[in-house]
């Protein structure tokens, strides 16, 4: 019981802290206990330590910690990648030799495949170009997506890279470069997740989730078999375990109750399970780790697939979250898009990329249908403001449901766009009006 409780407590604490630190700031967890715990561990505790250190050492200790933290979070280094590899290699080194003699031929093949795939996808995700935007590749990235006139506007520049910003691109402060369709910078692969390696990142999550789940359940199944060999009436499920009353040498051996069975007490069930854990400690530790962290990995995969479903990246979901707050305050307006381009934007695009936005097109089958702006005073912009694109009167926007997400083409097309590089969407089978642009409603985040 003591070994089981300690192992479960340590693994559960590590899993919970990892989840809170890395995912607590996502918009989906706002106003939830996850966000409160994230604020407690990331904001309030550091502020308390800082105040205490200022009194004791004049801030020298926390200054050193801040420099170390800035290096860990804002500089490109393989520390977390190495930790991830050590966790994978160490877990397999502890578990596979213990389990191998008890595995069938099919399961041995499955274990080899499942243990190999995460390394393959990790290498591809970590060392593939995520879609670096440079002077030589700028024209290519400008041809991938149209500007949506909400999150991304033509003429915007990255003053760090001194380049025009293609639609859906973002400058990564860790990698010190602009990346096309940047989702986020992932410290587990020491690389950005962008248009060039997003598919490898999703496959890494999927293979890791399957490995953790399969390894956990297979390991627990092997331990169950060993415990049942020693204690035949035991079961991995407590409500199915029973014990025989009145066995030889017991007080009830010569009573009418001798030979009858009853439900095994939970304390006895735990004692037998602890026996299995103690005799197969390495396999048990890794199996428990796999079972406890697999929901974390599946949850991260589900979040990324939700972004695929809604046609957005993590970076864009954060931007839409900011727009949502402004919409609720009544500061956001939209109007119908005019496909005429402003001379200043045209000139800037021609000079920076050598392309003409009036004649060039992208592979994307739809174009922006409206322009989205936010105001500081809650009043609509002047209808005759020539600095703003679009035609007609401004309409106030209250919810994300009233906004088109230009980059959402439906789940399967979104998957094609990620897994098939430079996929050319075919619109010849659509009516003429549909070829010009199909309105897409965003699925709001909750």
Residue pairs with C-beta under 8 A, 6 or more apart in sequence:
1 267
1 270
1 271
1 274
2 274
3 274
3 277
3 278
3 281
4 270
4 273
4 274
4 277
7 277
7 284
7 285
7 288
8 288
8 292
11 288
11 289
11 292
11 293
12 292
15 292
15 293
15 296
17 41
18 293
18 296
19 34
19 296
19 299
20 34
20 37
20 38
20 41
21 38
21 41
21 42
23 29
23 34
23 299
23 300
23 303
24 34
24 35
24 37
24 38
24 39
24 42
25 35
25 38
26 303
26 314
26 317
27 317
27 318
27 321
27 445
28 303
28 445
28 446
29 35
29 38
30 321
49 62
50 59
50 62
53 59
53 60
53 61
53 62
54 62
71 77
72 79
73 187
74 173
74 174
75 174
76 174
76 175
76 176
76 190
77 190
78 190
80 187
80 188
80 190
81 126
81 187
81 188
81 189
81 190
84 122
84 188
85 122
88 118
88 119
91 215
91 286
91 289
91 290
92 115
92 286
94 282
94 283
94 285
94 286
95 215
95 219
95 282
95 283
95 286
95 287
96 111
96 115
98 280
98 282
98 283
99 111
99 218
99 219
99 222
99 283
100 108
100 111
102 222
102 225
103 111
103 218
103 222
107 218
110 214
111 215
111 218
114 207
114 210
114 211
114 214
114 215
115 211
117 203
117 207
117 211
118 204
118 207
118 208
118 211
121 200
121 201
121 203
121 204
121 207
122 189
122 204
124 197
124 200
124 204
125 186
125 189
125 191
125 193
125 197
125 200
125 201
125 203
125 204
126 189
126 190
126 191
127 191
128 191
128 196
128 197
128 200
129 196
129 197
130 179
130 180
130 182
130 191
130 192
130 193
130 194
130 195
130 196
130 197
130 198
131 141
131 179
131 180
131 181
131 182
131 192
131 194
131 195
131 196
131 197
132 177
132 178
132 179
132 180
132 196
133 141
133 158
133 161
133 163
133 165
133 166
133 169
133 177
133 178
133 179
133 180
134 163
134 177
135 163
138 163
138 164
138 166
138 352
138 353
139 353
139 354
139 355
141 166
141 169
141 180
141 195
142 164
142 166
142 167
142 349
142 353
142 355
142 360
142 362
143 355
143 360
143 361
143 362
143 363
144 166
144 167
144 168
144 180
144 181
144 195
144 362
144 363
144 364
144 422
145 152
145 166
145 167
145 168
145 181
145 362
145 364
145 407
146 167
146 362
146 364
146 366
146 367
146 368
146 406
147 153
147 154
147 167
147 368
148 167
148 368
148 404
148 405
148 406
148 407
149 337
149 368
149 370
149 371
149 372
149 389
149 390
150 323
150 368
150 371
150 372
150 403
150 406
151 316
151 319
151 320
151 323
152 165
152 167
152 168
154 341
154 345
154 348
154 349
154 357
155 164
155 344
155 345
155 348
155 349
156 164
156 165
157 163
157 164
157 165
157 348
157 352
158 164
158 165
158 169
158 171
158 178
160 171
160 176
160 178
161 171
161 177
161 178
163 178
163 352
164 348
164 349
164 352
164 353
165 178
166 180
168 180
168 181
168 182
168 195
168 313
168 316
168 407
169 178
169 179
169 180
169 181
169 182
170 178
170 179
170 182
170 315
171 177
171 178
171 179
172 178
172 179
172 182
172 185
172 192
174 185
174 192
175 185
175 191
175 192
179 192
179 194
179 195
180 194
180 195
180 196
181 194
181 195
181 198
181 313
182 192
182 193
182 194
182 313
182 315
183 192
183 193
183 194
183 198
183 201
183 304
183 307
183 313
183 314
183 315
184 192
184 193
184 313
184 314
184 315
185 191
185 192
185 193
186 192
186 193
186 201
189 201
189 204
191 197
193 201
196 421
198 418
199 418
199 419
201 304
202 301
202 304
202 305
202 308
202 418
205 297
205 300
205 301
205 304
206 301
208 297
209 294
209 297
209 298
209 301
211 290
212 289
212 290
212 291
212 293
212 294
212 297
213 290
213 291
213 294
213 298
215 286
215 287
215 290
216 287
216 288
216 289
216 290
216 291
216 292
216 294
217 287
217 291
218 287
219 283
219 284
219 286
219 287
219 290
220 236
220 287
220 288
220 291
221 236
222 280
222 283
223 276
223 277
223 280
223 283
223 284
223 287
224 235
224 236
224 276
226 276
226 279
226 280
227 234
227 272
227 273
227 275
227 276
228 234
228 235
230 272
230 275
231 272
231 275
233 241
233 242
233 243
233 244
233 261
233 264
234 241
234 264
234 269
234 272
234 273
235 241
238 264
238 266
238 269
239 263
241 263
241 264
241 269
241 272
242 261
242 262
242 263
242 264
243 261
243 262
243 263
243 264
243 265
243 268
244 259
244 260
244 261
245 252
245 257
245 258
245 259
245 260
245 261
245 262
246 252
246 253
246 254
246 255
246 257
246 258
246 259
246 260
247 253
247 258
252 258
276 284
277 284
304 314
307 313
307 314
307 317
308 411
308 414
308 415
308 418
309 411
309 414
309 443
310 317
310 405
310 408
310 442
310 443
310 445
311 405
311 407
311 408
311 409
311 414
311 440
311 442
312 320
312 405
312 407
312 408
312 442
316 407
317 445
320 400
320 442
320 445
321 445
323 332
323 372
323 374
323 400
323 403
324 399
324 400
324 444
324 445
326 332
326 374
327 397
327 398
327 399
327 400
328 398
329 378
330 378
330 396
330 398
331 374
331 375
331 376
331 378
332 372
332 373
332 374
332 375
332 396
332 397
333 372
333 373
333 374
333 375
333 380
333 381
333 394
333 395
333 396
333 397
334 370
334 371
334 372
334 373
334 394
334 395
334 397
334 402
334 403
335 370
335 371
335 390
335 391
335 392
335 393
335 394
335 395
336 369
336 370
336 371
336 390
336 391
336 392
337 367
337 368
337 369
337 370
337 371
337 389
337 390
337 391
338 389
338 390
338 391
339 367
340 389
341 357
341 358
341 389
342 386
342 387
342 389
345 357
346 356
346 357
346 358
349 355
349 356
349 357
350 356
350 357
363 422
363 423
363 424
363 425
364 406
364 425
365 409
365 425
365 426
365 427
365 430
365 435
365 438
366 406
366 409
366 437
366 438
366 440
367 406
367 436
367 437
368 404
368 406
368 437
369 404
369 406
369 437
369 439
370 390
370 403
370 404
371 388
371 389
371 390
372 397
372 403
373 381
373 388
373 394
375 381
380 393
380 394
380 396
381 388
381 394
383 392
383 393
383 394
397 403
399 444
400 442
400 444
400 445
401 441
401 442
401 444
403 441
403 442
404 439
404 440
404 441
404 442
405 440
405 441
405 442
406 440
408 414
408 440
408 442
408 443
409 417
409 425
409 440
413 425
416 423
417 423
417 425
427 434
427 435
428 435
430 438
